Amino acid sequence: MNKINFKNTRWLGLLSGFIGPFIGSCLYYLYYLNEAHYTGVDHPLSLVGFLQYSYHHHLLIQVLTIGSLLNIALFFLFIKLDWLRSARGVLLATVFFIIPFVLIKFVL
C-alpha cells in the first residue's frame, strides 16, 4: 500500500494558503481585543460581532488582507525548508484571494 507524502505537495500549500488568512484574521481579532481592553472599552466585540462590524463598515477586506500577511510567512517558511511545490501552492492560494479582493474593492 502506497503512503501519500503531503510534505512537499501543492495541496499542502493550497490548504495552508487558504487557512492562513483566516488564522491571521483571528490573530488580528485577538490584537483588537487586547487593544480594546487597554483603551477602556467595557464590552469588546465577539469574533462574530467583530466580523459583522467589519462588514457593515466596509472593513472586512482590510481585515482579511491583514490576515493574508500570514501567507508571506508560510511562503518563506516553505522556501527555507526547500518545499518549493508547497510554496507554489501558497502563492496560488494567495492569488485566489487577491482576485476577489480586487474585484470587491475596485469594481463593485
C-alpha positions as CSV (number, residue, x, y, z in Angstrom):
1,M,0.0,0.0,0.0
2,N,1.4,3.4,-1.0
3,K,1.7,6.1,1.6
4,I,0.9,9.6,0.4
5,N,3.5,12.2,1.4
6,F,2.0,15.6,1.9
7,K,5.2,17.4,3.0
8,N,6.2,18.9,-0.3
9,T,3.0,19.0,-2.3
10,R,1.0,21.7,-3.9
11,W,-2.1,20.5,-1.9
12,L,-0.3,21.3,1.4
13,G,0.5,24.8,0.1
14,L,-3.1,25.4,-1.1
15,L,-4.6,24.1,2.2
16,S,-2.2,26.2,4.3
17,G,-2.6,29.2,1.9
18,F,-6.4,29.1,2.3
19,I,-6.4,28.5,6.1
20,G,-3.6,31.1,6.7
21,P,-5.7,34.3,6.1
22,F,-8.4,33.1,8.5
23,I,-5.9,32.3,11.2
24,G,-4.2,35.7,10.6
25,S,-7.6,37.4,10.8
26,C,-8.3,35.7,14.1
27,L,-4.8,36.8,15.4
28,Y,-5.8,40.4,14.3
29,Y,-9.0,40.0,16.3
30,L,-7.0,38.9,19.4
31,Y,-4.9,42.0,18.9
32,Y,-8.1,44.1,18.6
33,L,-9.4,42.5,21.9
34,N,-6.1,43.4,23.6
35,E,-6.3,47.0,22.4
36,A,-10.0,47.2,23.4
37,H,-9.1,46.1,26.9
38,Y,-6.3,48.7,27.3
39,T,-8.3,51.6,25.9
40,G,-11.1,51.1,28.4
41,V,-13.9,49.5,26.2
42,D,-16.3,47.9,28.6
43,H,-17.8,45.3,26.1
44,P,-15.4,44.3,23.4
45,L,-17.0,42.5,20.4
46,S,-17.1,38.8,20.0
47,L,-15.5,37.3,16.9
48,V,-18.8,37.2,15.0
49,G,-19.6,40.7,16.2
50,F,-16.2,41.9,15.0
51,L,-16.7,40.4,11.6
52,Q,-20.2,41.9,11.3
53,Y,-18.8,45.3,12.4
54,S,-16.1,45.0,9.8
55,Y,-18.6,44.0,7.1
56,H,-21.0,46.8,7.9
57,H,-18.3,49.4,8.0
58,H,-16.6,48.1,4.8
59,L,-13.5,47.0,6.7
60,L,-13.8,43.2,6.0
61,I,-11.5,43.3,3.0
62,Q,-8.9,45.1,5.1
63,V,-9.2,42.6,7.9
64,L,-8.8,39.7,5.5
65,T,-5.9,41.4,3.8
66,I,-4.1,41.8,7.1
67,G,-4.8,38.2,7.7
68,S,-3.3,37.3,4.4
69,L,0.1,38.5,5.6
70,L,0.5,35.2,7.3
71,N,0.8,33.7,3.8
72,I,4.0,35.6,3.3
73,A,5.5,33.8,6.4
74,L,4.2,30.5,5.1
75,F,5.7,31.1,1.7
76,F,9.2,31.9,3.1
77,L,9.0,29.0,5.5
78,F,8.4,26.6,2.7
79,I,11.2,28.2,0.7
80,K,13.5,27.8,3.6
81,L,12.5,24.2,4.0
82,D,13.1,23.7,0.3
83,W,9.5,22.6,-0.2
84,L,9.1,24.5,-3.5
85,R,5.8,22.8,-4.5
86,S,4.2,23.8,-1.2
87,A,5.5,27.4,-1.7
88,R,3.8,27.4,-5.1
89,G,0.6,26.2,-3.6
90,V,0.7,29.1,-1.0
91,L,1.3,31.5,-3.9
92,L,-1.6,30.1,-5.9
93,A,-3.9,30.4,-2.9
94,T,-2.8,34.0,-2.3
95,V,-3.6,34.8,-6.0
96,F,-7.1,33.2,-5.5
97,F,-7.6,35.5,-2.5
98,I,-6.3,38.6,-4.3
99,I,-8.7,38.3,-7.3
100,P,-12.0,38.7,-5.2
101,F,-10.4,41.4,-3.0
102,V,-9.5,43.5,-6.1
103,L,-12.9,42.9,-7.6
104,I,-14.8,43.9,-4.5
105,K,-12.6,46.8,-3.7
106,F,-12.4,48.5,-7.1
107,V,-15.2,47.1,-9.3
108,L,-18.2,46.5,-7.1
